[in-house]
Amino acid sequence: MKLSTTVTGTPTPGLPPVVLVHGLFGQGRNLGVIARALADSRQVVSLDLRNHGDSPWSDEHDYDALAGDVAEVIADHGGQADVVGHSMGGKTALWLALTRPAMLRRLVVLDIAPVAYGHSQADMIDAMEGVDFASCASRGQADQALAATVEDHSVRAFLLQSLDLKASPPRWRMNLGALRAQMDRLTGFPEPGERRFDGAALVLAGGDSDYVGPEGEAAFHQLFPQAEIRRIAGTGHWLHAERPAEVAGLIADFLG
């Protein structure tokens, strides 16, 4: 599937582009702080994953499909890349590294591990589908409507980035039906078998997040033996939004 992409920066001799992969309910611009930090010295490709943003929709939404889409983006930009992924995008990057290791020079994963999680994000889909857009003429009114089921202002602000108010009626720029149907696969992780990625990898975990726990650390040691795990104190799952300069700086240093 051909994904919607935005390219910033200029190519650097001897270094591949950096591909940024967002998380569930997001879009490429969610990682804009990282793109801006890297674009001074590298070419950066920000993408919208399938069923998100401006990319096509499909009933298929598992990590085989997602990794295949990102592989196509990398192939279109020279065949190798440094890949940075957050949450679902991080799992996509991990599966890409395990199944197509030659396509990655370096890998950065933000607050996710190659394991299955017990939670579901179906409640967020319920909340978004429950908004009555007939009474929402502005983003502020949509925020008020969403507040009835989503108390956290920062979560609402994140979700509302994917609301198309210019459409009539307004609509979510996400295939919520497919995401709901594939939720078990998204919170899970494919069986790796004998695969492993021996390349350089950096895992940045939120110091206050439980997404990279003992099970996740063990999985990284087994499947990504070169992975360095660092915890960013005072941050949760959205560490790149909470400590943008620090996180972007660590990524830039690691990617050279």
C-alpha positions, 0 to 999 in steps of 0.5 A: 500500500502506498502511504502518504508521506512528508519529506523534510531535510536533505539527504546526507552523504553516507547516511540513509533517510530517517523514517518516522512511524507514529502510534495508534490514532495518530499521524505523521505530524505527531512526531514533528518535534523529532522530524524538526530536530533531525531535518537540519542534518538528515532527510526525514520521511514522516508517514501516515500509517494505513487507516490513519491520516491521509493514507488509504484505508484497508480491512487489514491492519496487523503488523505484517501489513504495517511493516510491509507498508513501511518497507515499501516507503523505505524501498522508495527512498533508497532501500535502507533507513534509520527507523523511529517508531512510537507505540504501535509504530514502534511495534511496526518498526520492531517487526520490520527489523525482525523480518527485513533486517537489511532495510534498517541501519539503526532502530529507535523505539519509543515506549513499547516492547515486542510483547503482547499487552493485556489492555485494549484501546476500544474504549477510545474508539467508543468515545470517538464514535460517540461524538455527535458532530451535528452540534460541533462547528468548531474544534472547541465544541468537539473537545467539549463533546469528547470530554463527556467520555475522555477526561484527560485534556492531553488525550483529547487534544491528541485525538482531535488532531485527526478530526477533519472539521472541513468535511460535511459532516466532520469525520475522523481521519481514521478507519475506526472500524478496522482498528476495532476489528484488529485491536487484539493483533495490535495489542499483541505481537507476532510470534518471532520464531528464530528471528532476531535483529543484531543491528544497533537499537535504542529503546527510550521508555517513559520513566513513569510508564509501564509499557517496557516492564521486565517481560519487555526488557527480557524480550528485547534482550532475546530478540534485539541483543544490541538494544540499549534501554534508557528510561526518561525520568518524569515521563509517561507513554508520550515521552517525546511530547513531555520532554521533546528536546531531551528525547529528540536530542537522544535520538539525534545523538544515537542516529549520528 
